[in-house]
Amino acid sequence: MKQERRRWGQPHLALPSIPSEVMNQDSGLQSGFQKNTISSSKTQTPQQKKSKSTFPFLAIQGQNDLKLGMILNVIEPDIKGILIIGDRGTGKSTTIRAFSNLLPDILVVKGDPYNRAPISIRKNVPFQVLKNSSENSRIHKVQSSYLRIQADRIEVKQMPLVDLPLGATEDRICGSINLERAVTEGEKAFEPGLLAKANRGLLYVDEVNLLDDHLVDILLDASASGYTVVEREGVSVRHPSKFILVGSGNPEEGEVRPQLLDRFGLYTEIKTVEQPLLRVHIIDSRVDYDDRDNVWQNSYWEQEEYLKEKIQRSQYLYKCVRLPDSLKQAASQMCSALNVDGLRADLVLCRAAKALAAFNEDDTVKVEHFRRVSQLCLRHRLRKDPLELIDSGRRVEDLFAASFEGSELIK
């Protein structure tokens, strides 16, 4: 039977039913995927494209702030990551690794260890000046500083998600000398580290609050500059390392350093589920997935492909979304009233609201977009004393009403 072509904004397959008593009220991410539709004729089948063996992202109950934060970071990487703090066994790592199946594809140079885009490969000489033989005038022609990459040297790969182990060394993170080539060929060669593999992707640090201080300094430098400089045994390398930093941790095991905390664009907390019916449903789902994971992956495959396609489309729509000046002024007014240090909060708040508008396929940012992301962007920036606890969000909610809803800028 010939299948119809699916249009954007049209919901996809039906999610497995869950008890109505435990349905989360804030289910905005899943509401668009709960109606039956006909799949696209160009989509691949699960047999043609095998996904990673992880618990389906859309099958995870709750954690809507975490899911939204991950999606917004992929749409706009300049949001600069998300920090997830929660109790043990709440599924933080499960959700993050499940999101790897939804990461969009990127264009890279084949065989490049830094995942660089074809347009970013430059010549060794930045430019070349040509002079004519005229005595009265000289014409300077600046040649293109980019190499022309042939089509057969370009490949499409999925945006990488790199795990940074807690016990990783500095050489493993930044890179070191390739000992095999040094011994066999007698030449010095650089072996890229985890920061090189995470370029144009996500770098996940589990138990980020237990990370050594000197490794935290390395992440801060790479996150701020977008490059990693390595000096090892006469080898000097500077390579791009622009990544989305994703961290998770348990508050009982220690606090995150204030310098690193400010580098995360978004922040969310995961609480232990207290509803008995929901706990039973989560347990049954996990046990059933362990017994027949292939059935679960096939059931959610088309829904996740649709969400992946929507995220990739939102990356292009982001450039077309308009952010009114009145909302910029209201956002800055709220950040100033909260006495937030620096201007990073203003930038992240506007970028997150714009990314949410692109994900909802709106051409203009609205107050509702700012209201949805304000808690994610500002809660972890209000603490001035290291001994204080992170605000519960009440101050942000109160000042949001005063800055946006109570302002004459919003009619």
N, C-alpha and C positions, 0 to 999 in steps of 0.2 A: 504494500500500500504506500502510495506517495505521501510523504510527510510534509506538513506545512512549515513555513519558515517562521521562527520565533522572533518577535519584535522586542526591542529593549523596553524595560519597565514591566514586561509581562511576567507574572510569577511562574514558578516551575512546578516541581512535583510536590506531593503531599508528604509531610513529615509523619513518622509513626506517632500514633496517638499516645498521650500521656494523661495521667489523671487530672481532671479539671480542678481538683482541690489544690494542686501544687503548681499550676501554671503561673509563671512569673508575669506580673503586670507590665513590666518593662521589657517587652519582647519585640522591640522594633526591628532587630536584625533578622528575626525569624518570620515576622509577619508576612514579608514579601515572598516567602518560599513555602507557604502552607496551602496553596491551591494547585489543582491539577492543571497541567498544560501539556502541549505536545512539543517534544524536543525537536531541536534543529536537525535538518538532514545532513549538516556538515559536521556535526559533533562525532567524536570517536566513541567507540564502545569500550567498556572496561577491559575487554580482552585485547583491544588494540593498544591501549595505553594503561599500563599498570601504575597505580598510585602507591605511595609509600605505605607500609603497614603501620598505620597509626589510627587511633580512634577518630572517627569522623568529627570534623570541626562543628558541623551543624547539629550533631547528636548530643553535644555537651549542654547540659541544662544550666541556666543562669549564667553568671559571669559576663553579663552584657557589656559592662564598661570595659573589661579586658578585651573582648572581641572587637568592640568598636575602636578601641585604641590601637589595636594591631592593624585594622583596616585603614584607619586614617594615616598611620605612619607609612604604609606602603603607597597610598595615594600621594602623599606629600612627605618625602623623606626628610625635608628640612625641619620637621617637627622634632626630630632628634630623639626618638625612642620613647620607651615607656618602662616604668618601674612598677612591679607587682609585688606587694607585700601581703602575706596571708599566713594562716595557720598551716601546720603540716598536714599533708594528705588532702588538700582542697583542690587538687587538679591543676595547679599553675603550670607545671612543666608539660602536662598532658595537653593543655589547650594550646600552648605555644608550639609544641612539636606537631600538633594536628593542623595548625595553620600553615605549615610548610607546603601542604598540598594545594593551597590556594594562592601561593606566590606567583605573580605573573612572569612571563618570559621576557628575556632581555637579549639584545644583540651584542655579541662579543667577538673578539678576534680569536680564531681557532688556535688553541694551544697556548693562549696568553695566560700566565699564572695569576694575573691581577684582575681578570674579568673586565678589561678595559673595552669601552665602546670603540667601534671602528673610527669614529671621527676624532677620538682623543689621542690617537697615535701620531706623535710628532716626529719630524726629522731631527737628526742630531744637530744640524745647524738651524737656528731659529728662522733666519731668512737670508736671502741672497740679493745683493744689489748689482744691477747691470747698468753700465754707463755707455752712452753713445759717443761717437767720435766728434761731435760738434764742438767747436771752440767756444761759442757764445753761450751755449746752454747744455745742461746735463739732465738727462731723464733717468730718474731712479725708479726702477720697477721692483717692487717687493714680491717675491715669489711666495706661494702658499707654504705655510709652515707645517701643514698636515700631509701625511703620506696617503697615497691613493691605495686603498685596500681592495684587492681583487675579490670578486664575489665568492670564489671558492675558498677564501680564507675567512669568511664570516659564517658564524653558526648561531643558532638560537638555543639558549639554555634557560633553565628556570633560575629565578633569583635565588642565590644561595642562602641557606640558614646554617651558620657555623656555631657549634657549641664550644665555649671556652671552659675547659675543665678547671675545677677549683685548684688543683695541684699543678697547673701548667707553669712552666718556667718562662723566663724572659726570652730565651732563645726560641722557644716554641711559639711564642706569641708574635715576636717581631721578625724572626727569621735568623738564620745563622749560616755558617760556611757549609757547603756541601762536601762532607768528608769523603764520600765515595769517589767523586771526581778528583778531589785533591790527592787521594791515594793512587787511583788507577791512571789518571791522566796528568797529574802533577800540576794542575792549574787551580787557581782560586775561583770558585763559583758560589753564587748566592742561592740559598735554599729558602724560598718564601715561607713565611709563617702564617698564623691564623688571621692576622690583620689583612694580609694580602688576599687570602681566600674570601674574606668577608667583604671585600670592596664591592660596592653596588648591591649589597645584600644586607642580611641581618646578622648581628653578632649577639648570641644569647649567653648570658652569664648567670648560671644558677648559683644561689647562695652568694649574691654579690656583696652582701654585708660582711662576708668572711674573707673577701679577697685581700691579698697582701697590699700594703700601702704602695710599694714601688710598682706593682702591676696596675694599681689604680691610677698612678701618675702617667703611666704609658697610655692607658685608655683615655685619660683627659687630654693629653697632647694630641693623640690621633683624632679624637672627636672634635677638637677645636680647630685644628688645621686642615683635616682631611687628607693628611699625608703622614707617612711613617719614614723616619730617617734612621738607618741602621749603619753603624760603624763597627765592623768586626774584622780584626786581623788584616788590616790593609784594604778591606773591601768597603766601599762607601756606596750605599744604595738609598735612593729616595723614590718611593713608589706611592701611588694613591691608595688610600684606605678610608674611603667615605662610606660609612655603614650606619645602619639603624641599630642603636644600642638597646637591647632588651634585657632587663635584669629582674630577678625574682629573689625573694628572701623571706625568712621567718623572723618577725620582730623579736622573738625571745632569744635569738642567737646574737643580737647586736644591731646597732644602728648603722645606717649607710653614712659614709663621710659626707659632710655638707657640700664639699666641692663637687663630688660625684652626683649627689642628689639633685643639684641645680642643673646638671647636664641632661637629665631626663626631661623630655618635653612634657610627658604625661605621667600621671600617677594614679594608681587604683589599689584598693584593698579588697582582698577576698576573705569572706567570712565563712565559717563552718555552717553547713546547712543544718537547721534545727527542726524542720518539719519532718515528722516520721515518714509520711507517705512519699515525700520526695527522696528521702534517704534510701528507702526501699527500692524506689524506681531506679535510682542511680546504680545501686548495687546489682540489681537484676540486669540492667543494661550492660554493665561491665562484665559480669559473668557470662552473659550470652555472647558478648563480643569475643571474649577469650576462647569460647568454644567454636565459633564460626565467624571469624573475622572477615572472610571473603564475602559472606552474605551481607554483612553490614556495609562493606565498602561498595559493593554493587548497588545496594539500596540508596546510598547517599551520593553515588558518583555523579549523576547528572545534576543534582542540586549544587554540589560543590563546583562543578565545571561552570555552571551558570553564574555563581557568585564570583568565581575567578575571572570570568569574562567581564562581569560588571565592574570589578575592581580595576581591571586593565582599561576599560572604557573611561572610568572616572579619572584616571591619570591624565587623559587627554582633555576631558571636560574641565578639569581644574583650571587650566589656563584661560578658559572662557568665562569663568564665574566672576561676576562683578561684586565687589565689596563696597557698599556705600560709605562715603566719608562720615556720615552721621554715626554709623555703627563703629567705625574706627575711633571716633572721639569718645563714644560711650565706653568702649573697651578700655581705652587709656584712662578714662576717668575712674573706672572701677579699680584698675591696677594701682593707680595713684592713691585712691582711698584705702586700699588694703596695705599700703606702705611696702610694696614689693620692691626688692632691690633690683636695679638694672632695668633694661628694656626687653629682656628675653621673654618675660611673661606676656608682654603685649604682642610680640611677634608670634609666639606659639599660639596664643588665643585666636588671633586673626587667621593664622594658617589652618588651625584645626577646624574653625567654623567654616572656612572656605572649602576645605576638603570634605566636610560633612555635606555641604550643599552640593558638591559635585557627585558625591555618592548617592544622594537623593534625587539627582538629575534636576536640580534647580539652577536657574541661570543667575540668581541673585541671592546673596547671603541675607538671612532674616534673623530676627531676634531669637526665634526658636533654636536656630543652630548654635548661637552663642550660649543660650541657656543649657543646651545639652552637653557642651564641652567645657563649660566654665569650671566645673568641679574637677575634671580631669587635669586641667591646665594649671590651676592655682592653689590647690590644697597644700601641696608640699613646698610651696614658696612662702608661706606665711610665718614659718617658725623662725624666730630671731635668736632665741636661746637654745643651745643644744640640749638642755635638760627638759625643754618643753615637748609635749606630744604634738603630732601632726593634727592640724585642725580637722574636725569632723565634717566640715563643709557648711556649717551654719552661717559663719561670717560671709562666706562667698555668696550664699543664697540671699542673705539680707542685703548686701551691697549691690547685688545684681538687680534686685528690684528697684533700688534707689537710682542706679546708674542708667538702666535701660527702660524699665517700665514706667518709672516716675519721671523720666526726662521728657522735655518738650520735643526732643529730636524724633521720638517715636509717636506716631499718631495712631 
